[in-house]
Amino acid sequence: MKNSALWRVVDNESGTESIVSTPSEAVAFVNSRFDTDDEPFSITEVGPLLPKPLGVITAWAAEKDGEQTDGSTTPILIKPVVLDSAIDCDDVVLWGDVYVSWNHDMYTVEGPDGSEYSEAYSAAELSEILDEYADCYEYVPEEADSHTLPNPRELIRYGARECTDRFGHLDDDALLWLAATRITLALWRNTPVENWHAGKSPLHDGTMMRINAATTRIVRSMLSFDHVDWIAVGLAIVDPSRVLPTGQSVLELGLACHNPDDPAHSADPREDLAEMAQDAIAWGRTYRLREKEFGLRTLIEFFCAFDNGWFGSPSWGRIVDRFLTAVDDRENAHWRLHRDEPWFEEWFTNRPADIADTTEFRRLLHAGPDLLSEEAAEWCVEGAIRYVCQDDHAHGCLRCGLPPATESTNG
């Protein structure tokens, strides 16, 4: 049905109508109700289904950005609406006062306060209507004190150089995984989601580790040195209907963490998600322009200047191997801060059953912590997997007590 034509069967006398998927259904509908030689019904093709407005509008906004020669972006804010009764965002608010709704075969555009009303039966028609509204808005001028802000040109080039200096040669797959960790950190972890997680919350550290890994995996699947749809990446991360390793949707997770009686968790997650979506779109449009200026590879290398030790980063393999060495040796230096804690002995000897086998445990962690059970992930966090040293130890390591390699001397 989604990609097939629809047919509207209209009673020309009463105005009542019915939508069917094929002409034969329309004929059957007519014949089942009338026994006459007259033809009281007309049949008109009205398909195929139109896409939801968000994709059309973001494509239109990206095109407007592309028309700018000075590198600036349009001030048009695109804000998906998360409805109480539905997870999918079928409606979109533009500029805070222009409202676009969608009903499969027609877009409806309402102007400020409902004072204007337009209908579009194709994406092209919708874009034309939006062009008319866009004429009422000028592009955002550069802030007077913008010279005090970091220069994106220098930051991006610096990041690309840092990536090479820190990691040497990383193959394309490793670069894209590392970029995915940084993008996930910016558009997911360091957002209102961190407030959902903070304090007394059902979003525990182990759960957060699994969700971060799953989000990183989604971002990685959308990155390529051939093409990146930056807006789509951002919206995929904040999609309210995205299913998490817990079995919840993103919106359901936010609602589970919501507590109006707790100031730390009183914000409505629907409003949080709408804000995150708007930020994701603005982020995507910015990086679309930066890709044009700097090139895709330089931009991706810019994201890869730092390794935060997450699944997908170059250090993750070392972290897993060192953690797995420690969980089989209570005298390992990793436990120096935990060994005398009253809970340590019971925790150390009661590993969850699904990770009791070290070989299987290693396989799961290397494949991604989102594949762990809730209990296993929490066990890893309690064991301070986040604090395993991620240094490559090439020049020794003060933290791990490894001396630097001795230099040979002649004489």
C-alpha positions, 0 to 999 in steps of 0.5 A, a space after each residue: 500500500 505505501 508505494 502503490 496508487 490510491 483511488 478516491 471514490 466520490 459520490 457526486 451527489 452527497 460528496 461522501 468518499 472512500 479511498 481504495 487501492 485499485 480500480 477494481 476495488 472501486 468498481 466492486 465498491 460501486 457495484 455492491 451498492 447500486 443496481 442501476 444503469 446510471 454512473 453516480 460515482 466518478 473514480 480518480 487516481 490520487 496516489 502514490 502516497 506522498 512522503 511525510 513532510 519532514 523529509 521534503 522540508 529538510 531537502 528543501 532547506 538544504 537546497 536553500 543553504 546550497 544557494 548561499 555563496 557566502 557560507 551562511 545558512 538560512 534562519 529557518 528552524 524546522 521542528 518536528 512535533 511529537 504528539 501524545 497519541 503517536 510516536 511518529 512525527 507526522 507534522 512539522 512546525 516551521 519558523 514557530 508559526 508556519 505549520 505543515 500537516 500531511 494526510 497521505 495524498 495532500 500537504 496542508 500549509 497554515 500561515 501564522 495564526 491560521 490566517 493563511 491556508 494552502 494545499 499541495 498535492 506533490 513535493 514540488 508544490 509544497 516546495 513552491 509554497 515554502 519558497 513564498 514563505 521563505 521570501 519573508 525571511 532574510 539570512 542570519 547575519 554574522 554576529 558582531 563578536 563572531 571573531 571571538 569564536 573559534 574559526 571552524 576552518 581552523 578547527 576542522 583542519 586542526 582536527 584532521 591533523 590531530 587524527 593523523 598525529 594521534 592514531 597514524 594510519 587508520 583504515 576507512 572502516 576504523 575512521 568511520 567507527 571513530 567518527 560515529 562515536 564522536 557524532 553519537 557523543 555530540 547528538 545523543 550523549 551530551 543532550 537532554 538524554 544525559 539529564 534523563 540519566 542523571 541522579 535517581 533514574 531508571 536509566 542506569 550506567 549499564 543501560 546507558 552503555 548499551 544504548 550508546 553502543 547501539 546508537 553508535 552502530 546506527 550512526 556508523 551504518 549511515 557513514 560512508 566516504 561516498 556520501 553522508 546525509 548529515 541531516 538524516 544522521 541527526 534525525 535517526 539518532 533522535 527518532 522518537 520511535 527508534 527501538 533501543 536495546 531495552 526494547 523501549 522506543 526513545 520516547 518511551 525511555 524518556 517517559 520512563 525517566 520523567 518525574 515531574 516531582 523531581 526537578 532533575 527529571 521534570 522536563 517533558 521528554 516530548 519537548 526534549 526530543 523536539 528540541 533535539 530534533 531541531 538541533 540535529 537538523 541545524 547540525 546536519 545542515 551546517 555539516 552539509 555546508 562544511 562538507 562542500 568546503 572541506 571535503 568529506 574525508 577531511 570532515 570525517 577526520 575532524 570528528 576523529 581527533 579524540 578517542 573516548 574509549 567507547 565501542 567503535 574507537 581504536 582503543 576499544 579492543 585494548 580496553 576489552 582485552 585488559 578488562 577480560 584479563 583483570 576479571 580472571 585475576 583478582 590480583 590484577 592492578 585494575 582492582 587496586 581501588 576495589 579489592 578491599 571494598 566489602 562488595 568486591 569479593 561477592 561481585 567478582 565471584 558472581 559473574 552473570 551466567 551469560 558472560 561466565 565463559 570468558 571466551 564468549 564474554 570477550 566475543 560479546 564485548 568486542 562485537 559491542 556492549 549493546 549485545 550484552 544482557 542488562 545484568 551483564 552490562 551493569 556488572 561490567 560498569 560496576 567493574 569499572 570497565 570505563 576506567 580501564 587504561 586505553 593507552 597503547 603503552 608504546 612508550 610505557 604507562 605511568 598509570 599502569 606502572 609500565 616503564 618506558 622502553 630502555 634506550 640502547 647505548 653504545 660504549 
